[in-house]
Amino acid sequence: MNSSYKYKILMIVAVGLTAVVAGCGDRAMQIAQPSAVLPADEDSAAFLDRVSSCSTVNEDDATRGLLILLDGKDTSENFQQRVEKLRSRNIVASSWNFDGDKPITRGKFAYMIYQAAKIPGGVMLQLTGPSQRYCLRELQYQEVMDDGFPLSPVTGIEFVGVLNNADTYIRTGKIPDKAGRIDEN
């Protein structure tokens, strides 16, 4: 067994144990209605800290994270306002249904990141336009997101990592490697 594989297994076990010990499943914020309000006094650092320790990210937190990525803050009063802000920017498809307490899927999140960061796409994205499937495949190819299925939920730690990669791309025009470094060439 090579050391890279052992390291990945160790990291997966560590994240899993952290979530179990922290009781993320019991403490995760549940939003039953689209008009539900997230903590108003939660700044971006507290938001990312809270979300990173959760086993899945719900659609309300995902839309909040995208607005923080784009604007540096979220001034929305509720989930519905977040969705409308993202729809007006073409970051979410107008045909999508949203449920604030439902976990965000990898495909939906990949589409949102692709649209928000304006990451250049490959041949299929150029020919067919953005879709959840091809946005996910492109972000996996460019190593912005890890491998996985489009309908799988996004974990908290992955969510924060992808937001970081997207932020780096927006600021520099370059996608960082797995260690977070940017090729200066």
N, C-alpha and C positions, 0 to 999 in steps of 0.2 A: 504494500500500500504506500503510495507516494505521500510526501508531507503536505502537499497542497490539498489532496483529498482528505487527509486526516484533519487538517485545519478547517475545512468546510464542514465536516461532520461535527467537530467540536463546537463551531460557531452555531450551528443549527441546534445542537443540544443546549448550549448556553442560553440562546434566545428563548427556547421552549421552556426551560427551567425558570428563567426570569419571569416569563408571562404567568406561569403557574404559581410561583412564589408571590408575585405581586398581586395575583388575583384579578388580572385584567378582565376576565370574563364576567366577574361579579361586579366590578366597578365601572365597566364601560358605560359611557353615557348612552342612554336609549332615547331616541327621539321618535315619539309615536305619531306626531303630526307634522305636516310641512310647515306649519306656522311656529313650531317650537323654536326657542331662542337658545343659542349656545352662551356660555359665560361671557358677559360683556367686558369684564375686566381682564380677560385672558389675552395677554400679548402673544406675539408670534412665537417666542421662545417657549412659553408655557404651553401653547397649543401643540407645538412640535414634540415637546417632551411628553405630553399626555398621549398624543396619538401614537408615538413610536412604541409605546409599551402595550398597545392593544393587539389582539390576535387578528382582528379585521378592522378595516376603516369603513365607516358608514358613508352614505352619499352626502349627508349634510357636512361632515368633516372634510370630505374630499372637495366639495365645492368651496368651502372656506379656505382650504389649503391652496387651491388654484387662485383665488382672489388675493391671498397674501403673497403668493408668488408674483403675480402681475402688478399689484398695487402697493405692496408692502404692508397692507392692512386690510381688514374686512370691516366695512362700515354698514353692512347689511343688518337689518333688524331680525330677519328670520330666513329660513331655508328657501322659501319661495322667492324672495328677493335675490338670493345668491344665484339660483337657477336662472332667473330672468336676466341678471347682469351677464352671466356667461352665455346665454342664448343670444343676447344683443351683440356680443363680440364674435359669434360663430364658433365658440369653443365647445358648445354642446349642440347636438342636432335638435332641431325644433320638433322632430317626431318622437323623441325619447320620452319615456315615462320615468318619473323620479319618485323615490320614496326615501325620505330622510333617514329612516332607521334601517334601511336595507344595506347590506354590504356592497361597496362599489366593486364592480368586476374589473378584472385586468384589462379586458377589451375596452370598456367604457373609459377607464382611467387613461389608457394609452392614447385613445382618440383625443381626450381632453388635453393631455400633455403635448401631443403632436401639434394640435391646433394652437395652443397657447404659446409654445416656444417657437413655432414656425420652423421646425426641424425639417430639412429637405428630405424628401422621400425617394424611394427607389422606383423602378419601372412600373410595378403594379399600382403604386399610389399615384403615379403620374397618369397612367392610363385610365384607372377606374375612379379616382378621387378617394378621399379618406373614408375608411370604414374601420370599425373596431378591430376586425381581424388583421387587416393589412397595416394599420397603425401599430398594433402590438408586434407584429412580425418585424416591422422596420425598427422599432425601438429595441427589440431583442437583438436584431442584427447589429445595431450600432452600440449595443451594450449599455443602453440607458436603463433598460429593464431586464430582469432575469427571465429565463425560460419559464413557461407556464401556459396554461390554457386560457383562452379569452373569457370563459365564464367563471373562472376561479376567482375568489375574493382576494383583494390586495391586503397584505399584512401591514401593520403599522410601521415596522422598520423598513419594509420595502417602499412604502409611501414616502417616508422622509428621504430615503436615498434617491428616489426618482425625482422628487422635488429639488433636491440638491443638484442632481445632474442637469435638470432643466434650467435651473437658475444659472448654473455655470455656463450652459450653452447660450442663454439669453444675454449674459454679460460679456462673453468672450467670443462667441461664434464657434466654440470648440467643445466637443464632448469629452469629459474627463475619463481616464481609464478606471479600472476597478479600484485602484488605490486613491482615486480622487485627483490624480495629477493630470495636468494638461500638457500635451506635446507642444513645445514652443516653436517647432519648425513649421 
